[in-house]
Amino acid sequence: MWLAEVDSTQAHVFHLAGEGAPDGTAVIADVQTAGRGRRGRTWQAEAGTSLLVSLLMRPRLPTPQLSLLSLAAAVAVAETLTDAGVSARIKWPNDVLARGRKIAGILLESRVGAAPVVAVGIGINLLQRGFDGDLEARATSAYLETGRTLDRAELLMALLARVARWRTCLETEGLAPVRQRWLALSDTIGSVVSIDGVTGVARDLAPDGALLVDDGTTVHRIVSGVPDHAAGR
């Protein structure tokens, strides 16, 4: 479903899920009036400049493993952009960077019940020629990285195929192959990070998806969860 304008593709996915929409339903928008990112941050983009899509998933995963879909989605986005000529890397857990600047973000939200529903929101900067204020040093777009105008519809189809591939891999083979690919694309491992009050060197991604951060005394496990949409989002 491609919409000219929507408040939030995430909210629309949950609305469709409540009406019985099938697994894999995609909501794409030219512009969002109330888009959101991780930890309640807003996501703003001028109409038509970004690929804004949310996917409805009814995953075949235990509830504690739902957050692993963010790692699979990050791999899918990074690979899609790489194929399009962007040198994409992943910042834990699921931001995608190019030359250290953010080019894409991913947001997972869930409604957990007898049959969990997950909305996987993906925003990719495509056509922006520049960014204002402090974003200039922190954000980039596919156009700025390649000098080319990528077709949103073509990139969407490539992205959906990659997401489906890595989701199926996660559900059928477990995290190991996703983790291996995530590590190969990581911009975080080996870097000094400050997350949830912990500062240290990111050493590895644990077999269960936690980031292992060494502060020189202790190796901390940093876990990224999936916000429950039904609990105040």
N, CA, C and O of each residue as an XYZ file, in Angstrom:
932
protein
N       0.849     -1.185      0.000
C       0.000      0.000      0.000
C       0.887      1.238      0.000
O       1.645      1.465      0.943
N       0.791      2.044     -1.066
C       1.607      3.244     -1.187
C       0.713      4.455     -0.973
O      -0.237      4.659     -1.728
N       1.004      5.271      0.054
C       0.182      6.404      0.428
C       0.944      7.702      0.186
O       2.156      7.768      0.392
N       0.226      8.728     -0.251
C       0.857     10.029     -0.438
C       1.259     10.634      0.901
O       2.324     11.239      1.022
N       0.399     10.467      1.909
C       0.671     11.033      3.225
C       0.028     10.158      4.284
O      -1.068      9.634      4.086
N       0.711     10.002      5.405
C       0.184      9.229      6.521
C       0.781      9.796      7.806
O       1.872     10.366      7.788
N       0.074      9.643      8.908
C       0.653     10.121     10.162
C       1.904      9.325     10.490
O       2.959      9.901     10.759
N       1.789      8.003     10.470
C       2.920      7.116     10.752
C       2.678      5.786     10.053
O       1.623      5.174     10.219
N       3.643      5.345      9.281
C       3.501      4.033      8.640
C       3.418      2.934      9.687
O       2.752      1.922      9.471
N       4.091      3.121     10.826
C       4.019      2.135     11.905
C       2.587      2.019     12.429
O       2.048      0.920     12.554
N       1.982      3.169     12.733
C       0.616      3.159     13.259
C      -0.343      2.542     12.247
O      -1.281      1.840     12.622
N      -0.106      2.807     10.963
C      -0.997      2.274      9.937
C      -0.862      0.758      9.827
O      -1.844      0.061      9.573
N       0.344      0.254     10.015
C       0.537     -1.193     10.006
C      -0.266     -1.852     11.118
O      -0.920     -2.870     10.889
N      -0.224     -1.289     12.310
C      -0.987     -1.882     13.407
C      -2.493     -1.782     13.169
O      -3.248     -2.672     13.560
N      -2.920     -0.705     12.533
C      -4.332     -0.587     12.175
C      -4.724     -1.707     11.208
O      -5.757     -2.353     11.381
N      -3.898     -1.926     10.202
C      -4.189     -2.982      9.234
C      -4.115     -4.359      9.884
O      -4.907     -5.246      9.564
N      -3.161     -4.535     10.798
C      -3.051     -5.820     11.493
C      -4.325     -6.120     12.265
O      -4.778     -7.263     12.304
N      -4.908     -5.085     12.885
C      -6.139     -5.276     13.627
C      -7.306     -5.655     12.739
O      -8.290     -6.227     13.208
N      -7.199     -5.336     11.447
C      -8.243     -5.702     10.493
C      -7.948     -7.027      9.805
O      -8.664     -7.436      8.891
N      -6.876     -7.702     10.257
C      -6.566     -9.015      9.718
C      -5.645     -9.033      8.515
O      -5.579    -10.040      7.810
N      -4.929     -7.940      8.262
C      -4.006     -7.901      7.122
C      -2.969     -9.013      7.252
O      -2.551     -9.339      8.363
N      -2.553     -9.594      6.139
C      -1.650    -10.745      6.194
C      -0.205    -10.378      6.495
O       0.212     -9.231      6.331
N       0.531    -11.356      6.929
C       1.972    -11.240      7.122
C       2.615    -10.735      5.833
O       2.285    -11.190      4.738
N       3.537     -9.789      5.984
C       4.239     -9.262      4.827
C       3.617     -8.019      4.226
O       4.185     -7.445      3.297
N       2.466     -7.581      4.725
C       1.847     -6.353      4.229
C       2.811     -5.181      4.413
O       3.400     -5.020      5.482
N       2.971     -4.368      3.373
C       3.872     -3.220      3.419
C       3.087     -1.926      3.269
O       2.187     -1.828      2.435
N       3.431     -0.944      4.074
C       2.857      0.397      3.974
C       3.990      1.352      3.639
O       4.956      1.474      4.393
N       3.868      2.029      2.500
C       4.886      2.973      2.037
C       4.261      4.351      1.960
O       3.103      4.476      1.563
N       4.992      5.382      2.328
C       4.449      6.736      2.301
C       5.440      7.704      1.673
O       6.654      7.567      1.828
N       4.888      8.697      0.952
C       5.732      9.765      0.433
C       6.168     10.694      1.560
O       7.273     11.237      1.540
N       5.282     10.869      2.546
C       5.615     11.721      3.674
C       4.853     11.242      4.901
O       3.730     10.748      4.792
N       5.471     11.392      6.072
C       4.836     11.102      7.344
C       4.685     12.404      8.129
O       5.605     13.221      8.171
N       3.532     12.588      8.745
C       3.326     13.785      9.554
C       3.676     13.559     11.013
O       3.855     14.518     11.763
N       3.776     12.299     11.423
C       4.114     11.981     12.818
C       5.011     10.758     12.857
O       4.823      9.859     13.677
N       5.992     10.731     11.959
C       6.923      9.610     11.935
C       7.770      9.594     13.185
O       8.021     10.637     13.789
N       8.210      8.410     13.574
C       9.006      8.303     14.793
C      10.151      7.317     14.597
O      10.090      6.405     13.771
N      11.197      7.537     15.389
C      12.345      6.655     15.358
C      12.506      5.943     16.685
O      11.566      5.879     17.477
N      13.692      5.407     16.932
C      13.933      4.692     18.172
C      13.894      5.658     19.350
O      14.220      6.839     19.223
N      13.477      5.111     20.525
C      13.453      5.838     21.794
C      12.611      7.106     21.711
O      12.927      8.115     22.341
N      11.525      7.046     20.918
C      10.595      8.160     20.869
C      11.037      9.333     20.022
O      10.339     10.346     19.979
N      12.179      9.235     19.341
C      12.632     10.337     18.502
C      11.707     10.480     17.290
O      11.076      9.517     16.856
N      11.642     11.692     16.761
C      10.833     11.905     15.566
C      11.650     11.579     14.322
O      12.880     11.623     14.333
N      10.930     11.250     13.246
C      11.580     11.003     11.953
C      10.918     11.943     10.966
O       9.724     11.816     10.693
N      11.685     12.893     10.422
C      11.134     13.860      9.495
C      11.875     13.792      8.172
O      13.097     13.651      8.129
N      11.102     13.896      7.083
C      11.687     13.911      5.751
C      10.728     14.620      4.817
O       9.514     14.434      4.901
N      11.280     15.437      3.921
C      10.436     16.115      2.947
C       9.813     15.084      2.015
O      10.389     14.031      1.744
N       8.628     15.417      1.538
C       7.874     14.482      0.700
C       8.698     13.996     -0.482
O       9.273     14.790     -1.226
N       8.746     12.674     -0.642
C       9.387     12.071     -1.798
C      10.886     11.933     -1.729
O      11.491     11.386     -2.651
N      11.521     12.420     -0.644
C      12.986     12.370     -0.594
C      13.521     11.092      0.031
O      14.692     10.754     -0.145
N      12.670     10.384      0.759
C      13.119      9.175      1.453
C      12.228      7.994      1.100
O      11.089      8.163      0.667
N      12.760      6.812      1.290
C      11.951      5.599      1.223
C      11.474      5.318      2.636
O      12.273      4.997      3.515
N      10.177      5.437      2.853
C       9.570      5.256      4.175
C       8.625      4.078      4.096
O       7.594      4.161      3.428
N       8.949      2.986      4.761
C       8.148      1.770      4.663
C       8.075      1.077      6.015
O       9.050      1.042      6.765
N       6.917      0.532      6.309
C       6.745     -0.326      7.487
C       6.157     -1.648      7.027
O       5.250     -1.692      6.196
N       6.693     -2.717      7.584
C       6.271     -4.067      7.216
C       5.544     -4.717      8.378
O       5.983     -4.636      9.526
N       4.446     -5.352      8.076
C       3.695     -6.114      9.072
C       4.248     -7.530      9.096
O       4.236     -8.230      8.084
N       4.730     -7.942     10.251
C       5.255     -9.301     10.388
C       4.504    -10.043     11.486
O       4.249     -9.516     12.569
N       4.168    -11.263     11.170
C       3.630    -12.191     12.170
C       4.685    -13.293     12.294
O       4.526    -14.381     11.741
N       5.757    -13.001     13.021
C       6.957    -13.852     12.981
C       6.777    -15.201     13.660
O       5.999    -15.361     14.601
N       7.522    -16.149     13.146
C       7.564    -17.492     13.732
C       8.793    -17.570     14.642
O       9.736    -18.322     14.400
N       8.733    -16.752     15.701
C       9.828    -16.674     16.660
C       9.246    -16.594     18.062
O       8.164    -16.038     18.246
N       9.942    -17.139     19.053
C       9.510    -16.926     20.444
C       9.560    -15.439     20.775
O      10.394    -14.708     20.242
N       8.678    -14.999     21.642
C       8.607    -13.581     21.987
C       9.957    -12.995     22.410
O      10.271    -11.883     21.987
N      10.776    -13.684     23.225
C      12.062    -13.090     23.622
C      13.018    -12.852     22.451
O      13.987    -12.106     22.589
N      12.757    -13.477     21.303
C      13.648    -13.344     20.151
C      13.154    -12.334     19.122
O      13.796    -12.156     18.086
N      12.044    -11.678     19.378
C      11.505    -10.741     18.393
C      12.483     -9.617     18.068
O      12.546     -9.160     16.927
N      13.249     -9.167     19.070
C      14.183     -8.065     18.839
C      15.268     -8.421     17.828
O      15.879     -7.529     17.240
N      15.513     -9.712     17.621
C      16.536    -10.126     16.655
C      16.155     -9.743     15.228
O      17.017     -9.681     14.350
N      14.872     -9.486     14.993
C      14.449     -9.035     13.668
C      15.115     -7.711     13.299
O      15.288     -7.414     12.117
N      15.490     -6.912     14.302
C      16.154     -5.646     13.999
C      17.526     -5.882     13.382
O      17.939     -5.144     12.489
N      18.237     -6.909     13.854
C      19.546     -7.224     13.288
C      19.407     -7.720     11.854
O      20.190     -7.349     10.980
N      18.400     -8.565     11.621
C      18.158     -9.071     10.264
C      17.780     -7.933      9.327
O      18.240     -7.883      8.187
N      16.940     -7.017      9.810
C      16.529     -5.892      8.979
C      17.709     -4.978      8.663
O      17.821     -4.471      7.547
N      18.588     -4.766      9.641
C      19.759     -3.921      9.413
C      20.660     -4.514      8.337
O      21.166     -3.793      7.478
N      20.855     -5.812      8.384
C      21.654     -6.483      7.349
C      21.004     -6.300      5.990
O      21.688     -6.016      5.006
N      19.686     -6.461      5.928
C      18.965     -6.318      4.661
C      19.116     -4.908      4.093
O      19.357     -4.744      2.897
N      18.975     -3.892      4.943
C      19.100     -2.512      4.479
C      20.520     -2.235      4.001
O      20.717     -1.650      2.935
N      21.508     -2.652      4.787
C      22.905     -2.401      4.413
C      23.250     -3.082      3.090
O      23.922     -2.486      2.248
N      22.805     -4.302      2.900
C      23.089     -4.998      1.650
C      22.384     -4.345      0.467
O      22.952     -4.237     -0.619
N      21.145     -3.911      0.681
C      20.407     -3.245     -0.397
C      21.117     -1.971     -0.835
O      21.246     -1.709     -2.031
N      21.572     -1.187      0.123
C      22.279      0.051     -0.205
C      23.638     -0.232     -0.849
O      24.056      0.475     -1.766
N      24.313     -1.256     -0.369
C      25.604     -1.621     -0.968
C      25.426     -1.980     -2.432
O      26.211     -1.558     -3.281
N      24.394     -2.757     -2.726
C      24.112     -3.121     -4.114
C      23.805     -1.897     -4.970
O      24.019     -1.913     -6.182
N      23.299     -0.824     -4.333
C      22.968      0.404     -5.053
C      24.150      1.361     -5.163
O      24.018      2.457     -5.709
N      25.308      0.944     -4.643
C      26.510      1.754     -4.775
C      26.902      2.554     -3.555
O      27.820      3.371     -3.621
N      26.216      2.334     -2.430
C      26.523      3.040     -1.191
C      27.377      2.140     -0.293
O      27.042      0.973     -0.092
N      28.456      2.664      0.235
C      29.288      1.899      1.167
C      28.639      1.932      2.543
O      28.970      2.774      3.378
N      27.713      1.009      2.770
C      26.885      1.035      3.973
C      27.469      0.163      5.072
O      27.985     -0.926      4.820
N      27.376      0.666      6.300
C      27.821     -0.064      7.467
C      26.740      0.023      8.534
O      25.882      0.903      8.480
N      26.778     -0.893      9.511
C      25.743     -0.949     10.541
C      26.298     -0.455     11.871
O      27.358     -0.888     12.322
N      25.555      0.465     12.488
C      25.844      0.912     13.845
C      24.849      0.229     14.778
O      23.640      0.305     14.556
N      25.343     -0.433     15.813
C      24.474     -1.220     16.700
C      23.365     -0.360     17.268
O      23.593      0.788     17.650
N      22.151     -0.920     17.325
C      21.808     -2.241     16.797
C      21.378     -2.241     15.336
O      21.528     -3.247     14.642
N      20.835     -1.095     14.860
C      20.246     -1.176     13.526
C      20.212      0.146     12.768
O      19.408      0.301     11.849
N      21.067      1.101     13.130
C      21.240      2.262     12.259
C      22.181      1.870     11.135
O      23.073      1.044     11.328
N      21.990      2.456      9.966
C      22.868      2.184      8.834
C      23.572      3.486      8.462
O      22.933      4.525      8.297
N      24.884      3.415      8.334
C      25.726      4.577      8.094
C      26.425      4.484      6.749
O      26.597      3.406      6.180
N      26.819      5.648      6.263
C      27.715      5.737      5.109
C      28.733      6.814      5.436
O      28.357      7.954      5.710
N      30.005      6.476      5.412
C      31.085      7.393      5.817
C      30.826      7.988      7.195
O      31.115      9.157      7.448
N      30.274      7.157      8.082
C      30.047      7.579      9.451
C      28.800      8.409      9.657
O      28.506      8.809     10.784
N      28.055      8.678      8.590
C      26.835      9.464      8.702
C      25.619      8.565      8.525
O      25.650      7.598      7.764
N      24.550      8.898      9.240
C      23.350      8.066      9.183
C      22.625      8.237      7.858
O      22.322      9.353      7.437
N      22.353      7.113      7.211
C      21.609      7.121      5.958
C      20.277      6.394      6.094
O      19.370      6.600      5.288
N      20.157      5.548      7.108
C      18.913      4.798      7.295
C      18.726      4.437      8.755
O      19.690      4.264      9.502
N      17.465      4.325      9.145
C      17.126      3.912     10.497
C      16.029      2.871     10.475
O      15.250      2.784      9.526
N      15.978      2.088     11.529
C      15.014      0.991     11.632
C      14.352      1.065     13.004
O      15.015      1.308     14.012
N      13.054      0.857     13.030
C      12.303      0.857     14.281
C      11.408     -0.372     14.321
O      10.612     -0.603     13.411
N      11.546     -1.165     15.390
C      10.649     -2.296     15.621
C       9.712     -1.974     16.768
O      10.140     -1.472     17.808
N       8.433     -2.263     16.581
C       7.443     -2.165     17.644
C       6.576     -3.414     17.566
O       6.374     -3.974     16.488
N       6.066     -3.845     18.714
C       5.315     -5.098     18.732
C       4.028     -4.970     19.522
O       3.866     -4.095     20.373
N       3.135     -5.866     19.209
C       1.974     -6.148     20.034
C       2.036     -7.635     20.334
O       1.812     -8.470     19.457
N       2.338     -7.948     21.564
C       2.575     -9.332     21.947
C       1.308     -9.923     22.545
O       0.744     -9.386     23.499
N       0.878    -11.024     21.975
C      -0.290    -11.749     22.468
C      -0.163    -13.189     22.067
O       0.944    -13.714     21.951
N      -1.292    -13.838     21.852
C      -1.257    -15.229     21.424
C      -0.524    -15.370     20.101
O       0.168    -16.361     19.867
N      -0.678    -14.364     19.228
C       0.025    -14.343     17.948
C       0.676    -12.967     17.796
O       0.020    -12.031     17.339
N       1.946    -12.822     18.168
C       2.596    -11.512     18.152
C       2.583    -10.873     16.764
O       2.681    -11.553     15.743
N       2.460     -9.552     16.760
C       2.551     -8.762     15.537
C       3.699     -7.777     15.716
O       3.792     -7.106     16.744
N       4.563     -7.693     14.729
C       5.681     -6.765     14.767
C       5.596     -5.833     13.562
O       5.387     -6.278     12.433
N       5.758     -4.549     13.810
C       5.868     -3.560     12.742
C       7.341     -3.196     12.601
O       7.964     -2.715     13.547
N       7.888     -3.430     11.416
C       9.287     -3.123     11.139
C       9.320     -1.884     10.254
O       9.024     -1.948      9.061
N       9.684     -0.754     10.858
C       9.736      0.501     10.112
C      11.143      0.779      9.622
O      12.110      0.662     10.375
N      11.253      1.148      8.350
C      12.553      1.432      7.730
C      12.468      2.779      7.021
O      11.566      3.011      6.216
N      13.409      3.658      7.325
C      13.506      4.938      6.631
C      14.888      5.089      6.027
O      15.894      4.997      6.729
N      14.937      5.323      4.718
C      16.214      5.468      4.015
C      16.249      6.829      3.328
O      15.350      7.165      2.558
N      17.292      7.610      3.610
C      17.478      8.890      2.923
C      17.951      8.629      1.499
O      19.000      8.020      1.288
N      17.173      9.093      0.523
C      17.510      8.808     -0.871
C      17.929     10.039     -1.666
O      19.018     10.065     -2.239
N      17.086     11.044     -1.704
C      17.249     12.116     -2.680
C      17.697     13.448     -2.090
O      17.846     14.426     -2.822
N      17.911     13.499     -0.787
C      18.309     14.766     -0.160
C      19.637     15.260     -0.737
O      20.601     14.504     -0.853
N      19.662     16.553     -1.098
C      20.888     17.190     -1.614
C      21.731     17.771     -0.496
O      22.873     18.166     -0.732
N      21.204     17.832      0.704
C      21.918     18.373      1.838
C      21.037     18.337      3.064
O      19.853     18.013      2.977
N      21.620     18.672      4.225
C      20.896     18.668      5.488
C      21.214     19.945      6.245
O      22.313     20.487      6.131
N      20.254     20.419      7.012
C      20.398     21.684      7.728
C      20.968     21.479      9.130
O      20.851     20.404      9.718
N      21.579     22.526      9.642
C      22.026     22.551     11.023
C      23.008     21.450     11.362
O      23.902     21.125     10.581
N      22.821     20.873     12.566
C      23.770     19.853     13.014
C      23.620     18.545     12.257
O      24.479     17.669     12.354
N      22.526     18.404     11.498
C      22.368     17.183     10.706
C      23.389     17.091      9.580
O      23.684     16.000      9.092
N      23.924     18.227      9.171
C      24.869     18.222      8.051
C      26.052     17.296      8.316
O      26.551     16.637      7.405
N      26.499     17.252      9.579
C      27.648     16.428      9.928
C      27.249     15.014     10.333
O      28.112     14.152     10.497
N      25.935     14.763     10.499
C      25.504     13.468     11.032
C      24.663     12.641     10.065
O      24.439     11.454     10.300
N      24.193     13.260      8.979
C      23.289     12.552      8.076
C      23.784     12.614      6.642
O      24.538     13.512      6.266
N      23.354     11.655      5.857
C      23.685     11.638      4.440
C      22.543     10.956      3.689
O      21.579     10.488      4.294
N      22.665     10.909      2.381
C      21.633     10.296      1.545
C      22.293      9.505      0.432
O      23.487      9.650      0.171
N      21.506      8.673     -0.216
C      22.041      7.894     -1.336
C      22.531      8.818     -2.448
O      23.531      8.527     -3.104
N      21.826      9.933     -2.659
C      22.268     10.875     -3.694
C      23.619     11.483     -3.339
O      24.501     11.571     -4.193
N      23.788     11.901     -2.093
C      25.061     12.495     -1.683
C      26.201     11.488     -1.771
O      27.344     11.867     -2.027
N      25.901     10.218     -1.562
C      26.948      9.190     -1.584
C      27.295      8.725     -2.995
O      28.433      8.339     -3.258
N      26.322      8.762     -3.899
C      26.553      8.185     -5.229
C      26.470      9.194     -6.367
O      26.975      8.943     -7.461
N      25.829     10.345     -6.108
C      25.615     11.307     -7.180
C      24.523     10.892     -8.142
O      24.348     11.497     -9.200
N      23.783      9.846     -7.766
C      22.724      9.336     -8.634
C      21.377      9.431     -7.938
O      21.292      9.395     -6.710
N      20.327      9.552     -8.740
C      18.964      9.574     -8.224
C      18.412      8.155     -8.295
O      18.061      7.680     -9.375
N      18.335      7.486     -7.169
C      17.848      6.111     -7.152
C      16.319      6.100     -7.210
O      15.652      6.952     -6.624
N      15.799      5.138     -7.914
C      14.356      4.981     -8.045
C      13.795      4.334     -6.783
O      14.219      3.248     -6.391
N      12.839      5.010     -6.152
C      12.313      4.486     -4.889
C      11.632      3.136     -5.070
O      11.800      2.245     -4.237
N      10.875      2.974     -6.133
C      10.150      1.715     -6.351
C      11.123      0.556     -6.553
O      10.910     -0.536     -6.025
N      12.177      0.789     -7.309
C      13.166     -0.267     -7.543
C      13.895     -0.617     -6.253
O      14.114     -1.789     -5.948
N      14.266      0.414     -5.502
C      14.964      0.141     -4.250
C      14.045     -0.586     -3.272
O      14.492     -1.462     -2.531
N      12.761     -0.221     -3.268
C      11.793     -0.891     -2.395
C      11.719     -2.375     -2.697
O      11.761     -3.196     -1.780
N      11.610     -2.730     -3.964
C      11.499     -4.141     -4.331
C      12.755     -4.907     -3.921
O      12.670     -6.037     -3.440
N      13.916     -4.291     -4.112
C      15.164     -4.942     -3.701
C      15.211     -5.103     -2.188
O      15.650     -6.132     -1.676
N      14.754     -4.076     -1.478
C      14.761     -4.120     -0.015
C      13.816     -5.187      0.511
O      14.185     -5.947      1.407
N      12.613     -5.260     -0.024
C      11.646     -6.255      0.437
C      12.183     -7.668      0.241
O      11.981     -8.537      1.089
N      12.863     -7.895     -0.870
C      13.432     -9.220     -1.120
C      14.510     -9.556     -0.102
O      14.578    -10.682      0.390
N      15.357     -8.570      0.215
C      16.423     -8.802      1.200
C      15.854     -9.036      2.596
O      16.307     -9.927      3.315
N      14.868     -8.241      2.973
C      14.258     -8.420      4.295
C      13.645     -9.803      4.404
O      13.822    -10.483      5.415
N      12.925    -10.226      3.373
C      12.293    -11.549      3.387
C      13.344    -12.651      3.509
O      13.154    -13.630      4.231
N      14.449    -12.478      2.798
C      15.513    -13.495      2.833
C      16.103    -13.640      4.227
O      16.238    -14.750      4.741
N      16.461    -12.491      4.848
C      17.126    -12.572      6.139
C      16.152    -12.912      7.266
O      16.540    -13.526      8.260
N      14.903    -12.518      7.113
C      13.898    -12.925      8.100
C      13.719    -14.443      8.062
O      13.691    -15.095      9.105
N      13.598    -14.998      6.863
C      13.449    -16.447      6.736
C      14.663    -17.169      7.294
O      14.537    -18.205      7.946
N      15.834    -16.616      7.033
C      17.061    -17.199      7.567
C      17.025    -17.225      9.088
O      17.374    -18.234      9.701
N      16.606    -16.126      9.697
C      16.523    -16.053     11.158
C      15.533    -17.068     11.697
O      15.813    -17.737     12.692
N      14.388    -17.192     11.061
C      13.344    -18.073     11.552
C      13.671    -19.546     11.355
O      13.225    -20.388     12.134
N      14.440    -19.865     10.330
C      14.701    -21.270     10.018
C      16.081    -21.749     10.470
O      16.253    -22.931     10.771
N      17.068    -20.845     10.523
C      18.435    -21.252     10.853
C      18.934    -20.644     12.154
O      20.021    -20.987     12.620
N      18.155    -19.745     12.745
C      18.593    -19.102     13.972
C      19.437    -17.871     13.702
O      19.594    -17.453     12.555
N      19.981    -17.292     14.767
C      20.693    -16.028     14.649
C      22.078    -16.169     14.037
O      22.589    -15.198     13.479
N      22.703    -17.329     14.116
C      24.115    -17.464     13.753
C      24.467    -16.867     12.384
O      25.399    -16.066     12.315
N      23.770    -17.215     11.288
C      24.155    -16.628      9.998
C      23.880    -15.138      9.916
O      24.622    -14.407      9.260
N      22.817    -14.676     10.577
C      22.530    -13.238     10.613
C      23.633    -12.519     11.381
O      24.123    -11.477     10.947
N      24.018    -13.081     12.519
C      25.083    -12.488     13.330
C      26.381    -12.401     12.543
O      27.071    -11.383     12.596
N      26.715    -13.445     11.824
C      27.956    -13.450     11.039
C      27.960    -12.325     10.012
O      28.962    -11.629      9.851
N      26.853    -12.150      9.326
C      26.773    -11.102      8.311
C      26.749     -9.717      8.968
O      27.368     -8.778      8.468
N      26.027     -9.598     10.096
C      25.989     -8.321     10.818
C      27.397     -7.911     11.222
O      27.778     -6.754     11.049
N      28.166     -8.838     11.754
C      29.533     -8.525     12.172
C      30.385     -8.086     10.987
O      31.224     -7.196     11.123
N      30.177     -8.701      9.835
C      30.952     -8.334      8.643
C      30.635     -6.916      8.184
O      31.470     -6.256      7.566
N      29.429     -6.452      8.486
C      28.999     -5.119      8.062
C      29.073     -4.088      9.182
O      28.696     -2.933      8.981
N      29.551     -4.485     10.357
C      29.475     -3.625     11.536
C      30.451     -2.460     11.491
O      31.607     -2.609     11.095
N      29.956     -1.289     11.908
C      30.776     -0.108     12.106
C      31.028      0.123     13.596
O      31.682      1.091     13.984
N      30.498     -0.784     14.427
C      30.532     -0.604     15.877
C      31.634     -1.410     16.550
O      32.308     -0.903     17.446
N      31.826     -2.653     16.133
C      32.795     -3.518     16.806
C      34.202     -2.933     16.701
O      34.674     -2.595     15.615
N      34.855     -2.822     17.850
C      36.190     -2.240     17.923
C      36.197     -0.762     18.235
O      37.257     -0.177     18.456
N      35.019     -0.150     18.257
C      34.918      1.286     18.532
C      34.536      1.533     19.987
O      33.967      0.661     20.645
N      34.851      2.720     20.482
C      34.410      3.135     21.806
C      32.970      3.626     21.697
O      32.654      4.469     20.858
N      32.107      3.094     22.548
C      30.692      3.452     22.518
C      30.236      3.863     23.910
O      30.846      3.489     24.911
N      29.156      4.637     23.963
C      28.498      4.978     25.225
C      27.025      4.666     25.059
O      26.308      5.357     24.335
N      26.579      3.617     25.739
C      25.206      3.137     25.596
C      24.649      2.818     26.975
O      25.275      2.100     27.754
N      23.481      3.347     27.270
C      22.783      3.038     28.520
C      23.686      3.215     29.742
O      23.646      2.405     30.669
N      24.499      4.273     29.743
C      25.350      4.570     30.880
C      26.648      3.794     30.932
O      27.418      3.933     31.883
N      26.903      2.972     29.912
C      28.140      2.189     29.856
C      29.026      2.738     28.744
O      28.572      2.911     27.613
N      30.284      3.013     29.063
C      31.252      3.471     28.073
C      32.411      2.489     28.019
O      32.982      2.128     29.048
N      32.748      2.066     26.822
C      33.841      1.118     26.649
C      33.980      0.729     25.198
O      33.363      1.326     24.317
N      34.790     -0.270     24.960
C      35.029     -0.756     23.599
C      34.038     -1.871     23.287
O      33.906     -2.834     24.042
N      33.346     -1.722     22.160
C      32.433     -2.778     21.714
C      33.274     -3.935     21.186
O      33.969     -3.800     20.179
N      33.206     -5.075     21.875
C      34.084     -6.194     21.555
C      33.457     -7.201     20.594
O      34.142     -7.762     19.739
N      32.133     -7.428     20.743
C      31.540     -8.513     19.960
C      30.027     -8.418     20.058
O      29.480     -7.679     20.876
N      29.371     -9.181     19.208
C      27.937     -9.387     19.290
C      27.732    -10.797     19.824
O      28.156    -11.770     19.200
N      27.084    -10.909     20.973
C      26.896    -12.215     21.605
C      25.995    -13.100     20.749
O      25.247    -12.591     19.914
N      26.055    -14.409     20.942
C      25.211    -15.321     20.165
C      23.715    -15.070     20.307
O      22.927    -15.547     19.490
N      23.312    -14.319     21.347
C      21.894    -14.005     21.506
C      21.566    -12.587     21.051
O      20.442    -12.123     21.242
N      22.539    -11.889     20.447
C      22.299    -10.564     19.901
C      22.687     -9.411     20.788
O      22.614     -8.265     20.346
N      23.102     -9.653     22.031
C      23.530     -8.567     22.919
C      24.884     -8.028     22.472
O      25.731     -8.776     21.985
N      25.078     -6.730     22.641
C      26.370     -6.121     22.354
C      27.247     -6.253     23.594
O      26.813     -5.931     24.700
N      28.470     -6.722     23.415
C      29.403     -6.897     24.524
C      30.366     -5.721     24.558
O      31.150     -5.514     23.632
N      30.295     -4.946     25.652
C      31.082     -3.725     25.785
C      32.033     -3.871     26.965
O      31.609     -4.156     28.085
N      33.328     -3.671     26.702
C      34.382     -3.822     27.705
C      34.801     -2.443     28.205
O      35.362     -1.647     27.451
N      34.527     -2.165     29.480
C      34.905     -0.859     30.034
C      36.278     -0.885     30.688
O      36.660      0.061     31.377
N      37.023     -1.970     30.475
C      38.358     -2.108     31.065
C      38.354     -2.919     32.332
O      39.397     -3.410     32.764
N      37.200     -3.065     32.931
C      37.054     -3.857     34.149
C      36.039     -4.974     33.972
O      36.248     -6.100     34.423
N      34.949     -4.649     33.314
C      33.839     -5.583     33.149
C      33.369     -5.586     31.704
O      33.370     -4.552     31.036
N      32.971     -6.747     31.232
C      32.332     -6.841     29.920
C      30.824     -6.810     30.139
O      30.252     -7.731     30.723
N      30.197     -5.758     29.673
C      28.760     -5.552     29.879
C      27.972     -6.076     28.683
O      28.419     -6.001     27.539
N      26.801     -6.604     28.976
C      25.869     -7.034     27.935
C      24.823     -5.932     27.748
O      24.089     -5.607     28.681
N      24.758     -5.360     26.543
C      23.781     -4.327     26.231
C      22.727     -4.944     25.316
O      23.032     -5.454     24.238
N      21.486     -4.882     25.776
C      20.401     -5.542     25.049
C      19.444     -4.501     24.502
O      19.068     -3.554     25.194
N      19.055     -4.690     23.249
C      18.061     -3.814     22.629
C      16.753     -4.566     22.510
O      16.699     -5.618     21.874
N      15.690     -4.036     23.117
C      14.393     -4.703     23.077
C      13.486     -4.120     22.015
O      13.863     -3.200     21.288
N      12.285     -4.668     21.936
C      11.272     -4.193     21.007
C      10.186     -3.488     21.804
O       9.511     -4.131     22.609
N       9.995     -2.179     21.606
C       8.938     -1.496     22.353
C       7.585     -2.117     22.062
O       7.299     -2.518     20.933
N       6.753     -2.190     23.097
C       5.393     -2.695     22.943
C       4.486     -1.544     22.569
O       4.229     -0.655     23.380
N       4.000     -1.564     21.334
C       3.172     -0.465     20.825
C       1.929     -0.276     21.674
O       1.425      0.839     21.804
N       1.443     -1.340     22.242
C       0.194     -1.266     23.013
C       0.401     -0.652     24.392
O      -0.565     -0.436     25.123
N       1.654     -0.368     24.755
C       1.936      0.122     26.099
C       2.432      1.552     26.071
O       3.416      1.895     26.725
N       1.740      2.382     25.306
C       2.016      3.813     25.389
C       2.705      4.442     24.211
O       3.080      5.612     24.294
N       2.895      3.731     23.109
C       3.521      4.334     21.942
C       2.453      4.843     20.996
O       2.773      5.391     19.942
